């Protein structure tokens, strides 16, 4: 009975997949034909998107024509009847399609740098990132078939084709996001690229895992990490419990230029700021070293953390503000101790400084955070914890109750959360690749130089909440690549003189992008 149900499920998914492929192909053929027609249109199009293709006709032709051939004919390669009865046709067509895919993919990257940027660096980063994965997947597929490794060839071709069809999914988001968010086309362009290609790649990984031959995947179905490992409390990730050695990590975050949401100054509407835009980029570096005692029962982890935020501005009516760079430096001491086979205590102490560091460091720059959580292991699949946190990181001392849980299905799904500030859901696609959805909160209470800002105790209380897909890819045994993207759903600047609020500004929802790596651990 279970076997019949599984077969029906697979058959239904396969049918829905073919429907999606046909609809996507029709959409892309129509758009591709429109792009090609614009090359001979008289007068030429004036649309800011279309005109780029007219200005670079050869790049347009070498990207679109082989791309359309690949998208139109590649589905035939997945028809089992053709592969079995017409193997010569399958191989010959495969060689032609490989050339088409490589040509289209390479000129997509060329267009990314030659065309005027639309959607900013977020669009360009998405094109480079997924374009590189597309060409890498195609290369791997060809390499495996030359070695007669048919199953691996199939998996990498599914990834290649899914990314190619991602162009259609991008178009769906370009239609939906402006309607849902109220943002303009250029503002959602980059986010649509990340979501469209990312979702297609995720669907491909799910299908590959669902149809993979039993026994191919070994060691990938590991339990999720403990709550201690995934603990992210307002932006700090202590490396504890599962960490077996020293680690070093670095990341770069970008929030592109975005407008204020209903700007007000001293409580009054400020229409002069409606066209003002702010960009934030962040560099984060951390290093940690664990000490293990009592046969692994106690783990003491030391971590050094540095973060630099840089703000850029457009269209400020009276010139750009003085706020440019702010910094945070922390030391985190994490203690994890097994109280019994089922109970674990996790404590974290983080003293540090948050400032523009333009003046001498003082007690006004100091910040402190402390967390204590007691974790109960109910089974190998579920843990639950409770505790409390104390933090001056967002200004006034803030005591918070903390709830934490960690769940996994014993195979390839896991969900960990520290409420109310973080949540991570992961799908283990293979031994090297994890795909997920991450919610996180970050921010600081930065102290400024009184001589620059003209008040006695200037402070910026900055907070950012992000939500979006994430990828963790293990490049080598102890080296991992991290890619996160999605939306900055809550982004706020609050300016204080001591405890007296001067002004506060909320930013409109915007895309964000984060890339990083980790060594060791």
Buried (B, 14 or more C-beta within 10 A) or exposed (E): EEEEEEEEEEEEBEEEEEEBBEEBBEBBEEBBEEBBEBBEEEEBBEEEBBBBBBEBEEBBBBBBBBBBBBBBBBBBBBEEEBBEEBEEEBEEBBEEBBEBBBBBBBBBBBBBEEBEBBBBBBBBBBBBBBBEBBBBBBBBBBEBBEEEBEEBBBBBBBBBBBBBBBBBBBBBBBEEBBEEBEBEBBBBBBBBBBBBBBBBBBBBBBBBBEEBEEEEBEEBBEBBBBBBBBBBBBBBBBBBBEBEEBBBBBBEBBBBBBBBEEBBEEEEEBEEBEEBBBBBBBBBBBBBBBEBEEEEEBBBBBBBBBBBBEBEBEEBEEEEEEBBEBBBBBEBBBBBBBEEEEEBBBBBBBBBBBBBBBBEEEEBBBBBBBBBBBBBBEEEBBBBBBBEBBBBBBBEEEEBEBEBBBBBEEBBBBBBBBEEBBBBBBBBBBEBBBBBBBBBBBBBBBBBBBEBBEBEBBBBBBBBBBBBBBBBBBEEEBEBBBBBBBBBBBBBBBBBBEEEBBBBBBBBBBBBBBBBBBBBB
